[in-house]
């Protein structure tokens, strides 16, 4: 009877550890992807804002097109990034690395 109980306890503990390991690996994978994609967006914005046309803001669609991400993914990552700012002007869905300063 004790060997059955020990087997159940060992099996339960092993299953719990395996489940936590899978969860941790998925979480880390998600965070690494977010960091990598956010970095790609930030670098693209830093190279493509304030160009010869004087554009300070870029649309989610333009960013998505150049970084090979979906528009929704770009919106999500830009909204979470501490150095990327949303336009507060008339047009929505514009992003920049330059914060609006009021004088």
Backbone as CSV, one residue per row, in Angstrom:
resi,resn,N_x,N_y,N_z,CA_x,CA_y,CA_z,C_x,C_y,C_z
1,UNK,0.815,-1.195,0.000,0.000,0.000,0.000,0.861,1.262,0.000
2,UNK,1.976,1.221,0.735,2.844,2.390,0.772,3.534,2.621,-0.563
3,UNK,3.836,1.561,-1.292,4.485,1.746,-2.589,3.523,2.405,-3.582
4,UNK,2.243,2.115,-3.485,1.258,2.769,-4.357,1.164,4.248,-4.008
5,UNK,1.132,4.566,-2.730,1.055,5.957,-2.286,2.312,6.719,-2.695
6,UNK,3.456,6.088,-2.524,4.708,6.729,-2.928,4.721,6.976,-4.437
7,UNK,4.240,6.020,-5.205,4.175,6.175,-6.655,3.266,7.315,-7.065
8,UNK,2.137,7.465,-6.384,1.203,8.557,-6.680,1.832,9.906,-6.337
9,UNK,2.491,9.973,-5.186,3.134,11.219,-4.772,4.261,11.593,-5.727
10,UNK,5.091,10.619,-6.069,6.203,10.879,-6.993,5.675,11.273,-8.370
11,UNK,4.664,10.587,-8.839,4.066,10.919,-10.140,3.438,12.304,-10.139
12,UNK,2.747,12.639,-9.051,2.140,13.975,-8.942,3.178,15.069,-8.891
13,UNK,4.231,14.847,-8.119,5.308,15.840,-8.017,6.020,15.996,-9.361
14,UNK,6.273,14.893,-10.033,6.928,14.963,-11.351,6.057,15.692,-12.359
15,UNK,4.764,15.422,-12.333,3.842,16.110,-13.242,3.766,17.601,-12.958
16,UNK,3.754,17.959,-11.662,3.721,19.376,-11.296,4.989,20.095,-11.746
17,UNK,6.132,19.447,-11.538,7.400,20.044,-11.962,7.443,20.186,-13.485
18,UNK,6.977,19.179,-14.200,6.945,19.246,-15.661,6.023,20.364,-16.129
19,UNK,4.869,20.492,-15.498,3.933,21.557,-15.860,4.509,22.936,-15.615
20,UNK,5.150,23.127,-14.477,5.781,24.414,-14.173,6.929,24.720,-15.134
21,UNK,7.668,23.695,-15.504,8.773,23.881,-16.444,8.251,24.329,-17.803
22,UNK,7.200,23.692,-18.293,6.606,24.072,-19.578,6.092,25.507,-19.513
23,UNK,5.410,25.854,-18.423,4.894,27.219,-18.257,6.034,28.230,-18.254
24,UNK,7.094,27.955,-17.525,8.233,28.861,-17.439,8.897,29.048,-18.804
25,UNK,9.062,27.968,-19.546,9.684,28.060,-20.871,8.804,28.869,-21.818
26,UNK,7.497,28.672,-21.779,6.587,29.457,-22.620,6.635,30.935,-22.249
27,UNK,6.670,31.223,-20.957,6.737,32.603,-20.484,8.026,33.282,-20.952
28,UNK,9.145,32.606,-20.788,10.425,33.159,-21.225,10.471,33.361,-22.732
29,UNK,9.926,32.418,-23.474,9.865,32.529,-24.936,9.056,33.759,-25.344
30,UNK,7.933,33.968,-24.683,7.079,35.122,-24.966,7.822,36.429,-24.670
31,UNK,8.498,36.499,-23.542,9.226,37.715,-23.167,10.396,37.995,-24.109
32,UNK,11.101,36.958,-24.522,12.221,37.143,-25.457,11.696,37.639,-26.799
33,UNK,10.574,37.074,-27.268,9.978,37.540,-28.518,9.546,38.995,-28.420
34,UNK,8.903,39.364,-27.318,8.476,40.750,-27.133,9.672,41.692,-27.146
35,UNK,10.724,41.324,-26.449,11.916,42.172,-26.408,12.543,42.322,-27.795
36,UNK,12.679,41.216,-28.490,13.298,41.239,-29.820,12.475,42.068,-30.803
37,UNK,11.166,41.868,-30.799,10.299,42.596,-31.726,10.206,44.078,-31.358
38,UNK,10.171,44.379,-30.068,10.154,45.783,-29.635,11.438,46.489,-30.045
39,UNK,12.547,45.802,-29.902,13.835,46.370,-30.304,13.856,46.640,-31.808
40,UNK,13.311,45.696,-32.579,13.247,45.870,-34.035,12.410,47.092,-34.393
41,UNK,11.267,47.287,-33.729,10.400,48.440,-33.979,11.115,49.728,-33.595
42,UNK,11.726,49.755,-32.425,12.403,50.964,-31.959,13.543,51.355,-32.906
43,UNK,14.318,50.381,-33.324,15.419,50.682,-34.242,14.907,51.201,-35.576
44,UNK,13.818,50.627,-36.074,13.252,51.102,-37.336,12.730,52.528,-37.177
45,UNK,12.043,52.792,-36.062,11.543,54.147,-35.834,12.679,55.151,-35.695
46,UNK,13.761,54.771,-35.035,14.867,55.707,-34.861,15.541,56.037,-36.193
47,UNK,15.512,55.117,-37.130,16.100,55.365,-38.444,15.137,56.059,-39.395
48,UNK,13.841,55.951,-39.154,12.859,56.421,-40.130,11.910,57.492,-39.613
49,UNK,12.267,58.162,-38.549,11.526,59.341,-38.132,12.437,60.532,-38.288
50,UNK,11.849,61.655,-38.523,12.564,62.890,-38.840,13.489,62.700,-40.042
51,UNK,12.938,62.103,-41.084,13.705,61.925,-42.318,13.620,63.204,-43.155
52,UNK,14.002,63.121,-44.393,14.009,64.290,-45.254,12.625,64.900,-45.452
53,UNK,11.571,64.116,-45.252,10.212,64.642,-45.372,9.760,65.314,-44.083
54,UNK,10.515,65.190,-43.016,10.169,65.796,-41.741,9.108,65.039,-40.966
55,UNK,8.936,63.765,-41.265,7.915,62.971,-40.578,8.413,62.583,-39.196
56,UNK,7.675,63.003,-38.187,8.018,62.646,-36.815,7.293,61.402,-36.367
57,UNK,6.157,61.134,-36.972,5.333,59.997,-36.566,5.153,59.036,-37.728
58,UNK,5.013,57.771,-37.402,4.772,56.738,-38.399,3.538,55.933,-38.001
59,UNK,2.807,55.476,-38.983,1.595,54.704,-38.708,1.950,53.275,-38.314
60,UNK,1.009,52.657,-37.629,1.195,51.248,-37.263,1.346,50.399,-38.516
61,UNK,0.618,50.770,-39.557,0.670,50.013,-40.806,2.056,50.085,-41.437
62,UNK,2.648,51.264,-41.449,3.991,51.419,-42.025,5.019,50.633,-41.202
63,UNK,4.908,50.728,-39.899,5.833,49.999,-39.026,5.678,48.496,-39.251
64,UNK,4.438,48.034,-39.302,4.177,46.615,-39.507,4.740,46.138,-40.835
65,UNK,4.571,46.948,-41.859,5.055,46.576,-43.187,6.572,46.409,-43.208
66,UNK,7.278,47.314,-42.571,8.736,47.286,-42.610,9.353,46.315,-41.625
67,UNK,8.646,45.978,-40.551,9.219,45.089,-39.545,8.686,43.667,-39.643
68,UNK,7.800,43.421,-40.602,7.242,42.080,-40.815,6.432,41.581,-39.616
69,UNK,5.680,42.480,-39.002,4.804,42.128,-37.895,3.377,42.507,-38.270
70,UNK,2.411,41.980,-37.536,1.028,42.371,-37.797,0.770,43.748,-37.193
71,UNK,-0.255,44.415,-37.685,-0.595,45.745,-37.189,-0.967,45.680,-35.706
72,UNK,-1.745,44.676,-35.338,-2.128,44.538,-33.929,-0.917,44.293,-33.037
73,UNK,0.026,43.522,-33.515,1.241,43.247,-32.744,2.057,44.531,-32.569
74,UNK,2.141,45.336,-33.628,2.858,46.608,-33.561,2.195,47.525,-32.538
75,UNK,0.879,47.635,-32.583,0.162,48.477,-31.615,0.433,48.014,-30.181
76,UNK,0.365,46.707,-29.974,0.591,46.152,-28.635,1.999,46.461,-28.143
77,UNK,2.997,46.190,-28.977,4.384,46.394,-28.557,4.719,47.873,-28.380
78,UNK,4.211,48.720,-29.268,4.467,50.153,-29.137,3.822,50.713,-27.871
79,UNK,2.646,50.217,-27.535,1.965,50.731,-26.343,2.686,50.317,-25.063
80,UNK,3.428,49.226,-25.091,4.155,48.764,-23.916,5.566,49.344,-23.807
81,UNK,6.131,49.789,-24.915,7.521,50.252,-24.932,7.630,51.610,-24.237
82,UNK,8.634,51.761,-23.393,8.774,52.997,-22.614,9.306,54.174,-23.434
83,UNK,9.903,53.918,-24.593,10.487,54.998,-25.390,9.745,55.260,-26.692
84,UNK,8.591,54.646,-26.871,7.780,54.871,-28.063,6.486,55.528,-27.612
85,UNK,6.127,56.622,-28.284,4.991,57.429,-27.848,3.900,57.464,-28.915
86,UNK,2.671,57.467,-28.457,1.495,57.566,-29.320,1.212,59.030,-29.597
87,UNK,0.811,59.334,-30.827,0.453,60.684,-31.199,-0.802,61.121,-30.454
88,UNK,-0.823,62.366,-30.041,-2.009,62.904,-29.383,-2.729,63.891,-30.295
89,UNK,-2.368,63.890,-31.563,-2.967,64.810,-32.522,-4.282,64.292,-33.083
90,UNK,-4.662,64.853,-34.215,-5.924,64.496,-34.854,-5.927,63.060,-35.359
91,UNK,-4.825,62.638,-35.938,-4.751,61.284,-36.484,-4.343,60.299,-35.407
92,UNK,-5.093,59.237,-35.308,-4.766,58.195,-34.349,-3.817,57.195,-34.997
93,UNK,-3.283,56.350,-34.196,-2.465,55.240,-34.665,-1.125,55.683,-35.255
94,UNK,-0.574,56.762,-34.739,0.747,57.224,-35.148,1.692,57.087,-33.958
95,UNK,2.916,56.635,-34.246,3.902,56.375,-33.201,5.195,57.107,-33.497
96,UNK,5.904,57.489,-32.437,7.178,58.168,-32.591,8.075,57.845,-31.400
97,UNK,9.366,58.086,-31.570,10.291,57.930,-30.452,10.534,59.286,-29.796
98,UNK,9.907,60.334,-30.324,10.063,61.670,-29.779,8.838,62.028,-28.966
99,UNK,9.048,62.298,-27.698,7.943,62.623,-26.806,7.490,64.047,-27.076
100,UNK,6.187,64.246,-27.053,5.621,65.577,-27.242,5.944,66.421,-26.021
101,UNK,6.571,67.549,-26.253,6.887,68.455,-25.148,6.099,69.725,-25.336
102,UNK,5.525,70.191,-24.287,4.748,71.431,-24.332,5.633,72.547,-23.791
103,UNK,5.671,73.643,-24.546,6.515,74.766,-24.106,5.697,75.866,-23.497
